Amino acid sequence: MRRGSGKILLSHEIMSYQNTIKLAEEIIEKRNNYLRDKIKIYPTTNFRASEIPDCDRQMVYSVLNWKDRKKHDEGLQAIFDAGNKEEASVKNRLGYELGFEFIQQQADFEIKNTKSEIMCRGHIDGKVLYHGEAIPIEIKSMDGNIFNSIHTLDDFKKRAIHRKYLRQMQLYLYGNNEEAGLFILSNFRHDKILPVALDYGECEKILQRIERNWEFVKAGEYPDVPDFADCSGCEHCGFNHICLPDIEHTKAMMIDSEEIEMQLERRAELKEDADAYKELDEEIKERFKETDNVLIGTNWQVITKKNKGKRVDTKLIPDNIKKQYEVETERTTVKIIDLRQ
């Protein structure tokens, strides 16, 4: 026996505790191994309707360089698994519990160009028969905080991942000549139902992007690199290691500042007020021009880059020999990332 903390532990109690620790470690290890085995990268020959990101280069890389995509981690795979299970649960509630007829599950569709080339493929979760009409349904599960922040389709436009949801639905409606569909959102306890109407103007914008980037795919080329400050999502893109290999993935410095967090929250709220947003945005970014990679609380990350380039100083030279007077300049960009997206 052994004494510890004033209590005598018998040998079998010590062994039981040690086995409990080992069991915990083995559960974690086996769970991670199980999830890791499910992480796959699949061949891609066309754009995917569910994966039309904000970045054109990411679109093209997703087809030309699908083998190079970085695999997601076990945590994200667990989220995907939970989402698939919740999708089945929602379908079960619609059918067995509520009595609706759910048909055409995972119905495929294609988007072709004028040359009948398949540029984009996708599918919808299914349709519900209602008064003789089949209504398209797309089911999305999400974290409770994000779920609570979404009330209308306009709220989808605030986050990159949700903008992809809107594009997917619009492409499906367009590709199947449907006038409207439904999003069913779930936080794994409650549902929200949001109707979506076919928007021809928005569809045209999406189709133009697909057609433009499809030409890059066919040529084996890539769109230009966007300005770093405007390229949202680079840090989390599966192709950033080949698209922008010079991005420095420096260890983030932690800052615990309620004042700065409140400013960042206010900045997010002011996006529709261009003047007020610009003023606060510039004020916040000015504070971080001499930093590299900063985390503020758990919701915000600020990445600062200094880029050197050349420009012509027209004050020094005559017009006919401007190129002889190129000078090196440095430009600092400060990028604010909402980690809740």
C-alpha positions as CSV (number, residue, x, y, z in Angstrom):
1,M,0.0,0.0,0.0
2,R,1.0,3.7,-0.4
3,R,0.3,6.8,1.5
4,G,-0.7,10.0,-0.4
5,S,-2.6,13.1,0.7
6,G,-3.4,11.6,4.0
7,K,-5.2,8.6,2.5
8,I,-3.9,5.1,2.2
9,L,-4.3,3.7,-1.4
10,L,-4.4,0.0,-1.8
11,S,-2.4,-1.5,-4.6
12,H,-5.5,-2.5,-6.6
13,E,-6.7,1.1,-6.3
14,I,-3.4,2.4,-7.7
15,M,-3.7,-0.1,-10.6
16,S,-7.3,0.9,-11.2
17,Y,-6.4,4.6,-11.4
18,Q,-3.4,3.9,-13.8
19,N,-5.6,1.8,-16.0
20,T,-8.2,4.6,-16.1
21,I,-5.5,7.1,-17.3
22,K,-4.3,4.6,-19.9
23,L,-7.9,4.0,-21.0
24,A,-8.4,7.7,-21.5
25,E,-5.3,8.0,-23.6
26,E,-6.2,5.0,-25.7
27,I,-9.7,6.3,-26.4
28,I,-8.2,9.6,-27.6
29,E,-5.6,7.8,-29.7
30,K,-8.0,5.4,-31.3
31,R,-10.5,8.2,-32.0
32,N,-7.9,10.3,-33.7
33,N,-6.7,7.3,-35.7
34,Y,-10.3,6.5,-36.7
35,L,-10.9,10.1,-37.8
36,R,-7.5,10.3,-39.6
37,D,-8.3,7.3,-41.7
38,K,-11.5,8.9,-43.0
39,I,-9.7,12.1,-44.2
40,K,-9.4,11.8,-48.0
41,I,-8.5,14.0,-50.9
42,Y,-10.7,13.1,-54.0
43,P,-9.9,13.8,-57.7
44,T,-11.5,16.9,-59.0
45,T,-12.1,17.6,-62.7
46,N,-14.7,20.4,-62.4
47,F,-15.6,23.1,-59.9
48,R,-17.9,21.9,-57.1
49,A,-21.1,23.9,-56.5
50,S,-20.7,23.6,-52.7
51,E,-17.1,24.9,-53.0
52,I,-17.2,28.2,-54.8
53,P,-15.0,30.4,-52.6
54,D,-14.4,34.1,-52.6
55,C,-11.0,33.6,-54.2
56,D,-10.6,32.9,-57.9
57,R,-7.2,31.4,-57.4
58,Q,-8.5,28.9,-54.9
59,M,-11.2,27.8,-57.4
60,V,-8.6,27.1,-60.1
61,Y,-6.2,25.4,-57.7
62,S,-9.0,23.1,-56.5
63,V,-9.1,21.6,-60.0
64,L,-5.5,21.9,-61.3
65,N,-3.9,21.0,-58.0
66,W,-6.4,18.9,-56.2
67,K,-3.6,16.4,-55.2
68,D,-1.7,19.2,-53.4
69,R,-4.6,20.3,-51.2
70,K,-3.6,20.1,-47.5
71,K,-5.7,17.6,-45.6
72,H,-7.9,18.9,-42.9
73,D,-7.3,17.7,-39.3
74,E,-9.2,15.2,-37.1
75,G,-11.2,18.0,-35.4
76,L,-12.7,19.2,-38.7
77,Q,-13.4,15.6,-39.8
78,A,-15.3,15.1,-36.5
79,I,-17.4,18.2,-37.4
80,F,-18.1,16.8,-40.9
81,D,-19.2,13.5,-39.4
82,A,-21.5,15.2,-37.0
83,G,-22.9,17.2,-39.8
84,N,-23.6,14.1,-41.9
85,K,-25.4,12.5,-39.0
86,E,-27.4,15.6,-38.3
87,E,-28.4,15.8,-42.0
88,A,-29.8,12.2,-41.7
89,S,-31.6,13.2,-38.4
90,V,-33.3,16.2,-40.1
91,K,-34.5,14.1,-43.0
92,N,-35.8,11.6,-40.4
93,R,-37.7,14.4,-38.6
94,L,-39.2,15.6,-41.9
95,G,-40.2,12.2,-43.0
96,Y,-41.1,9.9,-40.1
97,E,-42.0,12.5,-37.5
98,L,-43.6,15.2,-39.6
99,G,-45.0,13.1,-42.4
100,F,-43.4,14.9,-45.4
101,E,-42.2,12.9,-48.4
102,F,-38.5,13.4,-48.9
103,I,-37.4,12.5,-52.4
104,Q,-34.4,12.8,-54.8
105,Q,-31.8,12.7,-52.1
106,Q,-28.4,13.9,-53.2
107,A,-29.8,14.8,-56.6
108,D,-26.9,15.7,-59.0
109,F,-26.7,18.6,-61.4
110,E,-24.3,20.1,-63.8
111,I,-23.4,23.6,-65.1
112,K,-22.2,23.6,-68.8
113,N,-20.8,26.4,-70.9
114,T,-21.8,27.2,-74.5
115,K,-19.4,24.5,-75.7
116,S,-21.3,21.9,-73.6
117,E,-18.2,21.5,-71.4
118,I,-19.1,20.6,-67.8
119,M,-17.6,23.4,-65.7
120,C,-19.3,22.7,-62.4
121,R,-21.0,19.8,-60.7
122,G,-23.0,19.5,-57.5
123,H,-26.0,18.1,-55.7
124,I,-28.7,19.1,-53.3
125,D,-29.7,17.2,-50.2
126,G,-33.1,16.4,-51.6
127,K,-36.6,17.6,-52.2
128,V,-39.9,17.6,-50.3
129,L,-43.1,16.9,-52.1
130,Y,-45.6,19.6,-51.2
131,H,-49.0,20.1,-53.0
132,G,-47.7,18.3,-56.0
133,E,-44.5,20.3,-56.2
134,A,-41.0,19.2,-55.3
135,I,-39.3,21.9,-53.2
136,P,-35.4,21.7,-53.1
137,I,-34.0,21.4,-49.6
138,E,-30.4,22.0,-48.4
139,I,-29.5,21.1,-44.8
140,K,-26.7,22.8,-42.9
141,S,-25.7,22.2,-39.3
142,M,-23.6,24.7,-37.4
143,D,-22.3,25.8,-34.0
144,G,-24.9,27.2,-31.6
145,N,-23.4,30.7,-31.6
146,I,-23.3,31.0,-35.4
147,F,-26.8,29.5,-35.6
148,N,-28.1,32.2,-33.2
149,S,-26.5,34.9,-35.4
150,I,-28.4,33.9,-38.5
151,H,-31.9,35.2,-39.0
152,T,-32.1,36.2,-42.7
153,L,-30.2,35.4,-45.9
154,D,-28.3,38.7,-45.5
155,D,-26.7,37.2,-42.4
156,F,-25.2,34.5,-44.7
157,K,-23.2,37.2,-46.5
158,K,-21.1,38.0,-43.4
159,R,-19.0,34.8,-43.4
160,A,-17.0,33.2,-46.2
161,I,-18.4,29.7,-45.6
162,H,-22.0,30.9,-45.6
163,R,-21.5,32.8,-48.8
164,K,-20.6,29.5,-50.4
165,Y,-23.9,28.1,-49.2
166,L,-25.7,30.8,-51.0
167,R,-23.8,30.2,-54.2
168,Q,-24.5,26.5,-54.0
169,M,-28.3,27.0,-53.7
170,Q,-28.4,29.6,-56.4
171,L,-26.5,27.3,-58.8
172,Y,-28.8,24.4,-58.0
173,L,-31.9,26.5,-58.6
174,Y,-30.5,27.8,-61.9
175,G,-29.2,24.4,-63.0
176,N,-32.6,22.7,-62.4
177,N,-34.9,25.6,-63.5
178,E,-36.3,25.9,-60.0
179,E,-37.8,29.1,-58.7
180,A,-37.1,28.6,-55.0
181,G,-35.8,26.3,-52.3
182,L,-35.3,26.0,-48.6
183,F,-32.3,26.1,-46.2
184,I,-32.9,24.1,-43.1
185,L,-30.3,25.1,-40.5
186,S,-29.7,23.0,-37.4
187,N,-27.7,23.6,-34.2
188,F,-28.3,19.9,-33.3
189,R,-31.3,20.8,-31.1
190,H,-33.4,23.3,-33.0
191,D,-34.0,24.1,-36.7
192,K,-34.4,27.3,-38.7
193,I,-36.1,27.4,-42.0
194,L,-35.1,30.1,-44.6
195,P,-36.7,30.3,-48.0
196,V,-34.4,31.2,-51.0
197,A,-35.6,32.6,-54.3
198,L,-33.7,32.2,-57.5
199,D,-31.8,35.5,-58.1
200,Y,-30.9,35.8,-61.8
201,G,-28.6,38.7,-61.2
202,E,-26.6,36.9,-58.5
203,C,-26.6,33.7,-60.7
204,E,-25.1,35.7,-63.6
205,K,-22.2,36.9,-61.4
206,I,-21.5,33.4,-60.2
207,L,-21.7,31.9,-63.7
208,Q,-19.3,34.6,-65.0
209,R,-16.8,33.7,-62.3
210,I,-17.1,30.0,-63.2
211,E,-16.7,30.6,-66.9
212,R,-13.8,32.9,-66.4
213,N,-12.0,30.5,-64.1
214,W,-12.8,27.5,-66.3
215,E,-10.8,29.2,-69.0
216,F,-7.8,29.3,-66.6
217,V,-8.3,25.6,-65.8
218,K,-8.3,24.7,-69.5
219,A,-5.1,26.7,-70.1
220,G,-3.4,25.3,-67.0
221,E,-2.9,28.9,-65.7
222,Y,-4.0,30.8,-62.6
223,P,-5.6,34.2,-62.0
224,D,-3.4,36.9,-60.6
225,V,-2.6,36.9,-56.9
226,P,-5.1,39.3,-55.2
227,D,-3.9,42.1,-52.8
228,F,-3.0,40.4,-49.5
229,A,-5.3,42.7,-47.5
230,D,-8.2,41.8,-49.7
231,C,-7.5,38.0,-49.9
232,S,-9.7,36.8,-47.0
233,G,-9.1,33.2,-46.0
234,C,-5.5,32.8,-47.2
235,E,-4.4,31.6,-43.8
236,H,-6.9,28.8,-43.8
237,C,-6.8,27.9,-47.5
238,G,-5.7,24.3,-48.4
239,F,-3.5,25.6,-51.2
240,N,-1.7,28.5,-49.5
241,H,1.6,26.5,-49.3
242,I,1.8,26.5,-53.1
243,C,-0.2,29.6,-54.0
244,L,1.5,31.9,-51.6
245,P,4.6,30.0,-50.3
246,D,6.1,33.3,-49.0
247,I,3.4,33.8,-46.4
248,E,5.2,33.6,-43.1
249,H,3.3,31.3,-40.7
250,T,4.8,32.9,-37.6
251,K,3.7,31.9,-34.1
252,A,0.9,34.3,-33.0
253,M,1.4,36.6,-30.0
254,M,-1.5,36.5,-27.6
255,I,-3.1,39.8,-26.4
256,D,-5.8,39.9,-23.8
257,S,-7.4,43.3,-24.3
258,E,-11.1,43.9,-23.7
259,E,-10.8,47.4,-25.3
260,I,-9.4,46.1,-28.6
261,E,-11.9,43.2,-28.7
262,M,-14.8,45.7,-28.2
263,Q,-13.3,47.8,-31.1
264,L,-13.1,44.8,-33.3
265,E,-16.7,43.8,-32.5
266,R,-17.8,47.4,-33.2
267,R,-15.9,47.3,-36.5
268,A,-17.7,44.1,-37.6
269,E,-21.1,45.8,-36.8
270,L,-20.2,48.9,-38.8
271,K,-19.6,47.1,-42.1
272,E,-22.8,48.6,-43.7
273,D,-21.7,52.1,-42.6
274,A,-18.8,52.7,-44.9
275,D,-17.5,56.0,-43.4
276,A,-17.7,54.9,-39.7
277,Y,-16.2,51.5,-40.6
278,K,-13.3,53.0,-42.5
279,E,-12.4,55.3,-39.7
280,L,-12.4,52.6,-37.0
281,D,-10.7,50.1,-39.4
282,E,-7.8,52.5,-39.9
283,E,-7.6,53.3,-36.2
284,I,-7.3,49.6,-35.3
285,K,-4.8,48.7,-38.1
286,E,-2.6,51.6,-37.1
287,R,-2.0,49.9,-33.7
288,F,-0.7,46.8,-35.4
289,K,1.6,48.0,-38.1
290,E,4.7,47.0,-36.2
291,T,3.5,43.5,-35.2
292,D,3.5,40.2,-37.1
293,N,0.8,37.8,-36.0
294,V,-1.4,38.6,-33.1
295,L,-4.4,36.8,-31.5
296,I,-6.8,39.0,-29.6
297,G,-8.9,36.9,-27.2
298,T,-10.3,33.8,-28.9
299,N,-12.2,35.5,-31.8
300,W,-9.7,37.7,-33.6
301,Q,-6.4,37.4,-35.4
302,V,-4.4,40.3,-36.9
303,I,-1.7,39.6,-39.4
304,T,0.7,42.3,-40.6
305,K,2.8,42.0,-43.8
306,K,5.4,44.4,-45.1
307,N,5.9,44.2,-48.9
308,K,8.7,45.7,-50.9
309,G,8.1,46.9,-54.4
310,K,9.3,49.4,-57.0
311,R,7.7,52.5,-58.2
312,V,8.6,55.4,-60.4
313,D,9.3,58.7,-58.6
314,T,8.0,61.1,-61.3
315,K,9.3,64.2,-59.3
316,L,12.9,63.2,-60.0
317,I,12.9,62.4,-63.7
318,P,11.8,63.4,-67.1
319,D,9.0,61.4,-68.7
320,N,11.1,59.8,-71.4
321,I,13.5,58.0,-68.9
322,K,11.2,57.2,-65.9
323,K,12.2,53.6,-65.8
324,Q,15.8,54.6,-64.9
325,Y,14.5,56.1,-61.6
326,E,12.7,53.1,-60.1
327,V,13.0,53.2,-56.3
328,E,12.3,50.4,-53.8
329,T,9.3,51.1,-51.5
330,E,7.8,49.2,-48.6
331,R,4.1,48.7,-48.1
332,T,2.5,47.5,-44.9
333,T,-0.8,45.7,-45.0
334,V,-2.7,44.7,-41.8
335,K,-5.3,42.0,-42.2
336,I,-8.0,41.4,-39.5
337,I,-9.4,37.9,-39.4
338,D,-12.7,37.0,-37.6
339,L,-11.8,33.5,-36.3
340,R,-15.5,32.8,-35.9
341,Q,-16.0,32.4,-39.6
